[in-house]
Amino acid sequence: MLKRVFAVAALVLALMIVIKDGRLLRSAGLIASCTVVSTAADGTQVEECRPGMLEGAHNLSAQGCSDAGSAGRNEYWRCPAPVVQSQVGR
């Protein structure tokens, strides 16, 4: 009897870890996801955001991105070059 309790507890823990990670939910299309589609020579990036079934598409305007249009359900955002920490002077 005690083995069954531990087995169920282990399964519940594993399920909680998988859901918390989010990769399974993103790949199943349940939550929204964004991917970098292209990177320009100056470092600016275009990101494609797909809405999920449980939530809408991400709004990247808080990260300094500007709306670059949409195609179907996907939205495209033009984002500034990411800031990279320099190793100079270390």
N, C-alpha and C positions, 0 to 999 in steps of 0.2 A: 504494500500500500504506500509506503513512504517513497519507494522508487518512482511510483507514478506521479506523486506530488512534485518531486524534484524534476522529473522529465517535463511536466507541464510548466513548471516555473522556468526551466531553461528555454523552452519554446517561446514563452511569453517574453522573456528577456531578449532573445534573439530577434523576435519580431519588433520589439521596441527599438532596438539598435538599428535595424534596417530602415524603419520608418523615420527615425531621427536623422539618419544620414541623408535622406532625401533623393539619392540617386535612383532608387527603384521607382519612386513616385514621379520623378521627372521623366524617366524613360517610358513609363506607362502613360504619360500625358495627363496626369492628374493635377500637377502643379506647373506653373509657368516656368519657362527657361529661356535664357539668352545665350547666343554664341557669337563669337567674332567671325564676320563673314570676310572682311578684307581689311588690310592695313595699308595706309598710304605711306609715301616716302617720308613725310613729315611726322609720322607716328600716329596720326588720327586713325581711328578705327570705326568701321561700320558694324553695328551689332544687329542681329536678327532676333527678335523676341517672339516666342510662340506662347499664346495663352494656354492655360490648363483648364481642365474640366471643373476643378474646384475653385479656381481663382482666375482673374483676368490677366492680361499681359502686364509685364513690368513697365513702370514709368521711370525712365532713366534721366529725367530732367533734373532731379536732385543731385546727380553726379556730374552735372555740367554738359550733358548730352542734348542735342537738338533733334527734333523729329525730322526724319528723312523720308517719310512716306510709308505706305503700306502696300502689300500685295496679298490679296486674299485675307486670311486671318492673321498673317504675320505682319509685325510692325518693325520698321528699320529705324535705327538711331545712329547719328553721327556723333562720336565721342572724342574728346580731346586726347592727346597722347598721354598714356599713363606715366606717372612720375616714378622714376627708377632711382633708387639710392645709389650714389656714386661711391666707388671704392677709393677715389683719389684722396690723399691726405691721411690715410689710415696707417 
